Amino acid sequence: MRKFSLSLALLGLAAVPAAAQSIGGTYTVAGTNFDGSSYGGEATITLTSETTCAIHWETGGSSSDGICMRNDDAFSAGYVIGRAVGLVVYKVQEDGSLHGLWTIAGKEGNGTEMLTPN
């Protein structure tokens, strides 16, 4: 019985959920703007602790930088684009991709964004 319990415990450790995996790295960006038009580019996430990070986007001919944080399968980032403050909230998927919604202060509505690990 003890071997069986130990085997189950080890099996449980091998099945670490996506939320426990690192999200640092480079991602391909695919998104939509407020008007539904699409954009693409690249994002780089640099870990600064187990839960916090810095994020840099190169999309649609512009770049922006922000801070980010992860809590289980929730991942959010605050950023500045031009003189406006923005917010994006992603859900971390089991395949490591991030699916989210973003907005900019003073604007109505939101865009969508998916980050796919490279």
Backbone hydrogen bonds in HBPLUS format (Angstrom, degrees):
<---DONOR---> <-ACCEPTOR-->    atom                        ^
c    i                          cat <-CA-CA->   ^        H-A-AA   ^      H-
h    n   atom  resd res      DA  || num        DHA   H-A  angle D-A-AA Bond
n    s   type  num  typ     dist DA aas  dist angle  dist       angle   num
A0005-SER N   A0001-MET O   2.99 MM   4  6.30 157.7  2.04 151.7 157.2     1
A0006-LEU N   A0002-ARG O   2.92 MM   4  6.14 161.8  1.96 152.6 157.7     2
A0007-SER N   A0003-LYS O   2.85 MM   4  6.02 153.7  1.92 145.3 153.0     3
A0008-LEU N   A0004-PHE O   2.96 MM   4  6.24 155.2  2.02 146.7 153.1     4
A0009-ALA N   A0005-SER O   2.93 MM   4  6.19 155.9  1.99 147.8 154.5     5
A0010-LEU N   A0006-LEU O   2.93 MM   4  6.16 162.1  1.96 152.0 156.3     6
A0011-LEU N   A0007-SER O   2.89 MM   4  6.05 152.3  1.97 145.2 153.5     7
A0012-GLY N   A0008-LEU O   2.93 MM   4  6.15 152.2  2.01 145.2 152.5     8
A0013-LEU N   A0009-ALA O   3.06 MM   4  6.40 147.4  2.17 144.0 152.6     9
A0014-ALA N   A0010-LEU O   3.04 MM   4  6.30 145.0  2.16 143.3 152.6    10
A0015-ALA N   A0011-LEU O   3.21 MM   4  6.47 130.5  2.47 140.0 152.1    11
A0015-ALA N   A0012-GLY O   3.29 MM   3  5.25 138.3  2.47  94.0 105.1    12
A0020-ALA N   A0017-PRO O   2.96 MM   3  5.70 159.8  2.00 121.5 127.1    13
A0021-GLN N   A0018-ALA O   3.03 MM   3  5.30 161.3  2.07 112.2 118.2    14
A0025-GLY N   A0045-ILE O   2.87 MM  20  5.25 160.8  1.91 140.1 145.1    15
A0045-ILE N   A0025-GLY O   2.81 MM  20  5.25 168.9  1.82 159.0 160.7    16
A0118-ASN N   A0026-THR O   2.94 MM  92  5.80 158.6  1.99 157.8 150.8    17
A0027-TYR N   A0043-ALA O   2.75 MM  16  5.12 159.6  1.79 159.8 163.4    18
A0043-ALA N   A0027-TYR O   2.94 MM  16  5.12 159.0  1.98 140.5 146.2    19
A0028-THR N   A0116-THR O   2.79 MM  88  5.13 160.4  1.83 150.6 150.1    20
A0116-THR N   A0028-THR O   2.92 MM  88  5.13 161.8  1.96 145.5 151.4    21
A0029-VAL N   A0041-GLY O   2.90 MM  12  4.89 177.2  1.91 123.5 123.6    22
A0041-GLY N   A0029-VAL O   3.15 MM  12  4.89 134.6  2.36 134.2 129.3    23
A0030-ALA N   A0114-MET O   3.03 MM  84  5.33 150.1  2.12 150.4 158.9    24
A0114-MET N   A0030-ALA O   2.83 MM  84  5.33 150.8  1.91 147.1 156.9    25
A0031-GLY N   A0039-TYR O   2.99 MM   8  5.33 170.8  2.00 149.0 149.0    26
A0039-TYR N   A0031-GLY O   2.94 MM   8  5.33 149.0  2.04 138.7 139.8    27
A0032-THR N   A0112-THR O   2.95 MM  80  5.15 153.5  2.02 131.9 137.0    28
A0112-THR N   A0032-THR O   3.15 MM  80  5.15 142.4  2.30 124.8 135.9    29
A0033-ASN N   A0037-SER O   2.74 MM   4  5.40 159.4  1.78 160.0 167.3    30
A0036-GLY N   A0033-ASN O   2.96 MM   3  5.19 163.6  1.99 113.3 117.9    31
A0060-GLY N   A0040-GLY O   3.33 MM  20  6.26 153.4  2.41 174.3 172.7    32
A0042-GLU N   A0058-GLU O   2.93 MM  16  5.30 155.3  1.99 141.8 148.7    33
A0058-GLU N   A0042-GLU O   2.82 MM  16  5.30 155.1  1.88 165.6 172.1    34
A0044-THR N   A0056-HIS O   2.83 MM  12  5.24 154.1  1.89 148.8 157.7    35
A0056-HIS N   A0044-THR O   2.95 MM  12  5.24 149.9  2.04 144.0 153.6    36
A0046-THR N   A0054-ALA O   2.84 MM   8  5.20 167.1  1.86 155.2 159.7    37
A0054-ALA N   A0046-THR O   2.84 MM   8  5.20 156.7  1.90 146.2 153.3    38
A0048-THR N   A0052-THR O   2.87 MM   4  5.46 177.2  1.87 132.1 132.2    39
A0049-SER N   A0052-THR O   3.21 MM   3  5.10 139.4  2.38 141.1 130.0    40
A0070-ARG N   A0051-THR O   2.81 MM  19  5.13 153.9  1.87 150.2 157.9    41
A0053-CYS N   A0068-CYS O   2.92 MM  15  4.99 148.4  2.02 138.5 134.7    42
A0068-CYS N   A0053-CYS O   2.84 MM  15  4.99 156.7  1.90 141.5 137.5    43
A0055-ILE N   A0066-GLY O   2.97 MM  11  5.20 165.4  1.99 133.7 135.5    44
A0066-GLY N   A0055-ILE O   2.85 MM  11  5.20 148.5  1.95 154.8 157.0    45
A0057-TRP N   A0064-SER O   2.89 MM   7  5.32 165.4  1.91 155.4 160.4    46
A0064-SER N   A0057-TRP O   3.09 MM   7  5.32 149.2  2.18 138.5 144.4    47
A0059-THR N   A0062-SER O   2.87 MM   3  5.48 146.5  1.99 158.9 167.0    48
A0062-SER N   A0059-THR O   2.82 MM   3  5.48 164.2  1.84 128.7 134.2    49
A0080-VAL N   A0065-ASP O   3.41 MM  15  6.41 154.8  2.47 162.6 163.1    50
A0067-ILE N   A0078-GLY O   3.01 MM  11  5.64 141.4  2.17 154.4 165.2    51
A0078-GLY N   A0067-ILE O   3.01 MM  11  5.64 147.9  2.11 154.7 164.6    52
A0069-MET N   A0076-SER O   2.92 MM   7  5.60 151.0  2.01 157.1 164.0    53
A0076-SER N   A0069-MET O   3.00 MM   7  5.60 162.0  2.03 160.2 164.8    54
A0071-ASN N   A0074-ALA O   2.81 MM   3  5.14 165.6  1.83 153.6 156.3    55
A0074-ALA N   A0071-ASN O   2.92 MM   3  5.14 163.3  1.95 130.1 132.4    56
A0092-VAL N   A0073-ASP O   2.74 MM  19  4.75 163.5  1.77 135.9 141.7    57
A0075-PHE N   A0090-TYR O   3.07 MM  15  5.02 162.1  2.11 140.2 138.4    58
A0090-TYR N   A0075-PHE O   2.63 MM  15  5.02 174.2  1.63 171.5 171.0    59
A0077-ALA N   A0088-VAL O   2.90 MM  11  5.33 153.6  1.97 152.2 157.7    60
A0088-VAL N   A0077-ALA O   2.94 MM  11  5.33 157.1  1.99 155.7 161.4    61
A0079-TYR N   A0086-GLY O   3.02 MM   7  5.10 159.1  2.06 131.7 134.4    62
A0086-GLY N   A0079-TYR O   2.73 MM   7  5.10 166.8  1.75 150.7 151.6    63
A0081-ILE N   A0084-ALA O   2.95 MM   3  5.45 158.6  1.99 152.8 159.7    64
A0084-ALA N   A0081-ILE O   3.13 MM   3  5.45 161.5  2.17 129.8 128.9    65
A0105-ALA N   A0085-VAL O   2.80 MM  20  5.58 175.9  1.80 179.0 178.0    66
A0087-LEU N   A0103-THR O   3.01 MM  16  5.56 157.2  2.06 146.4 151.4    67
A0103-THR N   A0087-LEU O   2.92 MM  16  5.56 148.8  2.02 154.1 164.3    68
A0089-VAL N   A0101-LEU O   2.95 MM  12  5.63 160.1  1.99 162.9 166.7    69
A0101-LEU N   A0089-VAL O   3.05 MM  12  5.63 149.4  2.15 146.6 149.5    70
A0091-LYS N   A0099-HIS O   2.73 MM   8  5.34 145.9  1.85 140.0 148.8    71
A0099-HIS N   A0091-LYS O   3.13 MM   8  5.34 167.2  2.15 141.9 143.4    72
A0093-GLN N   A0097-SER O   2.83 MM   4  5.35 175.8  1.83 171.4 169.9    73
A0096-GLY N   A0093-GLN O   2.99 MM   3  5.37 162.1  2.03 116.4 120.2    74
A0098-LEU N   A0115-LEU O   2.86 MM  17  5.00 157.2  1.91 143.7 151.3    75
A0115-LEU N   A0098-LEU O   2.83 MM  17  5.00 158.0  1.88 145.5 153.0    76
A0100-GLY N   A0113-GLU O   2.73 MM  13  5.18 156.7  1.78 163.6 169.1    77
A0113-GLU N   A0100-GLY O   2.95 MM  13  5.18 153.2  2.03 136.2 134.6    78
A0102-TRP N   A0111-GLY O   3.01 MM   9  5.23 159.5  2.05 128.9 133.2    79
A0111-GLY N   A0102-TRP O   2.87 MM   9  5.23 155.5  1.92 142.9 151.2    80
A0107-LYS N   A0104-ILE O   3.11 MM   3  5.72 155.0  2.17 143.3 143.5    81
